[in-house]
Amino acid sequence: MNHLPDEAIVSKILLIRGKKVMLDKDLAELYDVPTKRLNEQVKRNIKRFPEDFMFQLNRAEKNEVVANCDHLESLKFSRTLPYAFTEHGAVMLASILNSDRAIAVNIQIVRIFTQMREMMLTHKDILLQLEQLERKTAGHDDQITLIFEYLKQLLAPPQEPRSMIGFRRNAMD
């Protein structure tokens, strides 16, 4: 079995209903089985696919996916609505298909989902640190402005003593 490039799998991961999923068509292509056979196996083993493992797209979601993903253009004229599988659904699919290719591809899919999760956690940590820095420095602008005002006052040239206004008493002497 040829090893698939990670990009081939990553490009097929979509965000639908707030979940990272892969469509039945893409999984069938990766597992090297017809989509029809994949869906038949799913229907025979429907108890293994709760809603957090798999769900069927509605028309609006299907239209949006077709509009945004060039490789799914063939779904445009399909009467059936595609199924979306989460990471857990993809694992379950590999177990019911039970082919060497499905197992190998599934291992790769799980690794990619894990890498994506780790990257998201790293990005969240960085975002939290930035927010903390922002909170720490939020009041510093006013303090820095005040420091500059004091510096300007200190650096301003001292005023020369003013001469007295009026008559001098001893001026004629």
C-alpha positions as CSV (number, residue, x, y, z in Angstrom):
1,M,0.0,0.0,0.0
2,N,1.3,3.4,-0.9
3,H,1.6,5.9,1.9
4,L,-0.6,8.9,1.3
5,P,0.8,12.4,1.8
6,D,-0.6,14.1,4.9
7,E,-1.8,17.0,2.7
8,A,-4.1,14.6,0.8
9,I,-5.9,13.9,4.1
10,V,-5.7,17.3,5.6
11,S,-7.3,18.9,2.5
12,K,-10.3,16.7,3.0
13,I,-11.0,17.7,6.6
14,L,-13.8,20.1,6.8
15,L,-15.4,22.1,9.6
16,I,-19.1,21.5,9.7
17,R,-21.4,22.2,12.7
18,G,-18.4,23.2,14.7
19,K,-16.8,19.7,14.2
20,K,-13.8,18.6,12.1
21,V,-15.2,16.0,9.8
22,M,-14.5,14.1,6.6
23,L,-17.3,13.3,4.1
24,D,-18.2,9.7,3.1
25,K,-17.0,10.4,-0.5
26,D,-13.6,11.4,0.6
27,L,-13.2,8.6,3.1
28,A,-14.3,6.1,0.5
29,E,-11.7,7.5,-1.9
30,L,-9.0,7.2,0.8
31,Y,-10.1,3.7,1.8
32,D,-10.3,2.7,-1.9
33,V,-13.9,1.5,-1.7
34,P,-17.0,2.8,-3.6
35,T,-19.0,5.4,-1.6
36,K,-22.0,3.2,-2.0
37,R,-20.3,0.2,-0.4
38,L,-19.0,2.4,2.5
39,N,-22.6,3.7,3.1
40,E,-24.0,0.2,3.0
41,Q,-21.6,-0.9,5.7
42,V,-22.5,2.1,7.8
43,K,-26.2,1.3,7.5
44,R,-25.7,-2.3,8.4
45,N,-23.7,-1.2,11.5
46,I,-25.7,2.0,12.3
47,K,-25.5,1.3,16.1
48,R,-21.8,1.9,15.9
49,F,-22.3,5.5,14.6
50,P,-24.0,7.7,17.2
51,E,-24.5,11.4,16.2
52,D,-21.1,12.5,17.6
53,F,-19.4,9.9,15.3
54,M,-21.5,10.6,12.1
55,F,-24.3,12.8,10.9
56,Q,-25.9,13.5,7.6
57,L,-25.6,16.9,6.0
58,N,-28.7,18.9,5.3
59,R,-29.3,20.5,1.8
60,A,-27.9,23.9,2.9
61,E,-24.7,22.3,4.3
62,K,-24.3,20.2,1.2
63,N,-24.7,23.2,-1.1
64,E,-22.1,25.2,1.0
65,V,-19.6,22.3,0.9
66,V,-20.0,21.9,-2.9
67,A,-19.6,25.7,-3.4
68,N,-16.5,25.9,-1.2
69,C,-14.7,22.6,-2.1
70,D,-13.8,22.0,-5.8
71,H,-13.1,18.3,-5.3
72,L,-16.7,17.8,-4.1
73,E,-18.3,19.3,-7.3
74,S,-19.6,15.8,-8.3
75,L,-21.9,15.9,-5.2
76,K,-23.7,18.9,-6.8
77,F,-26.0,16.6,-8.9
78,S,-26.3,13.8,-6.3
79,R,-29.7,13.3,-4.9
80,T,-28.4,11.8,-1.7
81,L,-27.1,13.9,1.1
82,P,-23.5,13.0,2.2
83,Y,-22.6,11.7,5.6
84,A,-19.9,13.5,7.7
85,F,-17.7,11.4,10.0
86,T,-15.8,12.8,12.9
87,E,-12.4,11.4,13.9
88,H,-14.2,8.7,16.0
89,G,-16.5,7.9,13.1
90,A,-13.5,7.4,10.8
91,V,-12.0,5.0,13.3
92,M,-15.2,3.1,13.5
93,L,-15.5,3.0,9.7
94,A,-12.1,1.4,9.4
95,S,-13.1,-1.3,11.9
96,I,-16.2,-2.2,9.9
97,L,-14.5,-2.1,6.5
98,N,-11.7,-4.3,7.9
99,S,-9.3,-4.0,5.0
100,D,-5.5,-3.5,5.3
101,R,-5.8,-0.2,3.3
102,A,-8.6,1.1,5.6
103,I,-6.6,0.3,8.7
104,A,-3.4,1.9,7.3
105,V,-5.2,5.1,6.1
106,N,-7.1,5.2,9.4
107,I,-3.9,5.2,11.4
108,Q,-2.7,8.2,9.3
109,I,-6.1,10.0,9.8
110,V,-5.9,9.6,13.6
111,R,-2.4,10.9,13.6
112,I,-3.4,14.0,11.6
113,F,-6.4,14.7,13.8
114,T,-4.1,14.4,16.9
115,Q,-1.6,16.8,15.3
116,M,-4.4,19.3,14.6
117,R,-5.6,19.1,18.2
118,E,-2.1,19.6,19.5
119,M,-1.6,22.6,17.2
120,M,-4.9,24.1,18.4
121,L,-3.8,23.7,22.1
122,T,-0.5,25.4,21.3
123,H,-2.3,28.3,19.6
124,K,-4.7,28.6,22.6
125,D,-1.8,28.8,25.0
126,I,-0.1,31.5,22.9
127,L,-3.4,33.4,22.7
128,L,-3.8,33.2,26.5
129,Q,-0.3,34.5,27.0
130,L,-0.9,37.4,24.7
131,E,-4.2,38.2,26.5
132,Q,-2.3,38.2,29.8
133,L,0.4,40.5,28.4
134,E,-2.3,42.8,27.1
135,R,-4.0,43.0,30.5
136,K,-0.6,43.7,32.2
137,T,0.3,46.5,29.9
138,A,-3.2,48.0,29.5
139,G,-2.6,50.6,32.2
140,H,0.9,51.4,31.2
141,D,0.0,53.8,28.5
142,D,-1.3,56.3,31.1
143,Q,1.6,55.8,33.3
144,I,4.1,56.3,30.5
145,T,2.3,59.5,29.4
146,L,2.5,60.8,33.0
147,I,6.3,60.0,33.2
148,F,6.9,62.0,30.0
149,E,5.0,64.9,31.4
150,Y,7.2,64.9,34.5
151,L,10.3,64.6,32.3
152,K,9.2,67.6,30.2
153,Q,8.7,69.6,33.4
154,L,12.1,68.6,34.7
155,L,13.8,69.3,31.3
156,A,12.1,72.7,30.7
157,P,14.6,75.5,31.1
158,P,14.2,77.4,34.4
159,Q,12.6,80.7,34.1
160,E,14.9,83.7,34.6
161,P,14.2,85.8,37.6
162,R,11.9,88.6,36.6
163,S,12.8,92.2,37.3
164,M,10.7,94.1,39.7
165,I,8.1,96.4,38.4
166,G,7.8,99.8,40.0
167,F,10.1,102.6,41.2
168,R,13.4,102.0,42.9
169,R,14.0,103.9,46.0
170,N,17.7,104.1,45.8
171,A,18.0,104.7,42.1
172,M,18.7,108.5,42.4
173,D,21.3,108.3,45.1
